[in-house]
Every structure is written in C-alpha cells, then in structure tokens.
Amino acid sequence: MNKYNIEKLPRDIRFELAKKHKKLRKQKGLSQSELAERSGVSLGSLKRFETKGQVSLESLLKLVFVLGRLADFETVLKPEENLKHIEKLFDSKT
C-alpha cells in the first residue's frame, strides 16, 4: 500500500492479485508449466504475472478459469444500485 493514501493504487492491487494467484496455484498442486499448458497462457506471461503482477485481462481470466475462480470476477465493476438501495433502507429506518 502507498504511504500517502488509504486507498490502494493499481500497482498495489496488481501485486496482491499476483500473490494470491501464486498461492492458489500452489494450493491446487500445479506447477507454472502445468497451469500455462492447461490455460493456454504462455509460460513467460504466467511467470511475468507471478513476479511483476503484469498480465493481460484475457490471460488472467484464462488462468483463474483453470483454477476454478472465474466467478470471483463477476462482481468486478458491479453497478452500485444494490448498495444505494441498501443505504436507502437504512436511512429510512433512522
């Protein structure tokens, strides 16, 4: 996390994703080569992701699909309508 702001920077998120991904890959008992082959992502791209956090969105989705976590991305950029509705419910009760 950056030292000047509470919010995380894209760089911070990138490295956190890479770290979580690597941990999940190892928990699933997959080597980098095995995951690269199963996902169709080049080994070089996978290594770059796990070390530098750099990967295309397409490659990331292929990797998490093989790891069984593609559904995690369904909530990314989800409209805030549900949140606003919940806030209204709480505001109306006060």
C-alpha positions in Angstrom: 0.0 0.0 0.0 1.2 3.5 -0.7 2.2 5.7 2.3 0.2 8.8 1.3 -3.3 7.5 0.8 -5.5 5.0 2.5 -6.8 3.7 -0.9 -4.7 1.2 -2.8 -3.0 2.1 -6.1 -3.4 -0.1 -9.2 0.2 -1.3 -8.6 -0.8 -2.5 -5.1 -3.8 -4.4 -6.4 -1.7 -5.9 -9.2 0.9 -7.3 -6.7 -1.8 -8.6 -4.4 -3.6 -10.4 -7.2 -0.3 -11.9 -8.3 0.5 -13.1 -4.8 -3.0 -14.6 -4.3 -2.9 -16.3 -7.7 0.5 -17.9 -7.0 -0.7 -19.1 -3.6 -3.8 -20.6 -5.1 -1.9 -22.3 -7.9 0.4 -23.9 -5.4 -2.6 -25.0 -3.2 -4.0 -26.7 -6.3 -0.7 -28.5 -6.8 0.0 -27.0 -10.2 3.4 -26.0 -11.5 3.7 -22.9 -13.6 4.2 -25.1 -16.7 1.1 -27.2 -16.0 -1.1 -24.1 -15.5 0.3 -22.4 -18.6 -0.4 -25.5 -20.6 -3.9 -26.0 -19.3 -4.9 -22.4 -19.6 -3.3 -21.6 -23.0 -1.3 -18.8 -21.5 2.3 -18.7 -22.3 4.7 -19.7 -19.6 6.5 -16.4 -19.9 3.3 -14.5 -19.4 2.5 -16.6 -16.3 5.9 -16.0 -14.9 5.7 -12.3 -15.5 2.3 -12.2 -13.8 3.6 -14.0 -10.7 6.7 -11.9 -10.4 5.7 -8.5 -11.6 1.9 -8.6 -11.5 1.7 -7.8 -15.2 -0.8 -9.8 -17.3 -3.5 -9.1 -19.9 -7.1 -9.3 -18.8 -7.7 -12.2 -21.2 -4.8 -14.2 -19.8 -5.8 -13.5 -16.2 -9.3 -14.8 -16.9 -7.9 -17.9 -18.5 -5.7 -18.6 -15.5 -8.4 -18.1 -12.9 -10.8 -20.2 -15.0 -8.4 -23.2 -14.7 -8.1 -22.5 -11.0 -11.8 -22.6 -10.6 -12.2 -18.9 -9.6 -13.6 -17.2 -12.6 -16.9 -16.5 -10.7 -14.9 -14.1 -8.5 -14.7 -11.7 -11.4 -18.5 -11.4 -11.8 -18.7 -8.8 -9.1 -15.9 -6.6 -10.5 -17.4 -3.3 -11.6 -20.9 -4.3 -10.5 -23.3 -1.4 -10.5 -23.8 0.3 -7.2 -27.6 0.1 -7.4 -27.8 -2.6 -4.8 -25.6 -0.5 -2.4 -27.7 2.6 -2.9 -30.9 0.6 -2.3 -29.4 -0.8 1.0 -28.4 2.7 2.1 -31.9 4.0 1.5 -33.3 1.2 3.6 -31.0 2.1 6.5 -31.7 5.8 6.1 -35.4 5.4 6.1 -35.2 3.5 9.5 -33.4 6.3 11.3 
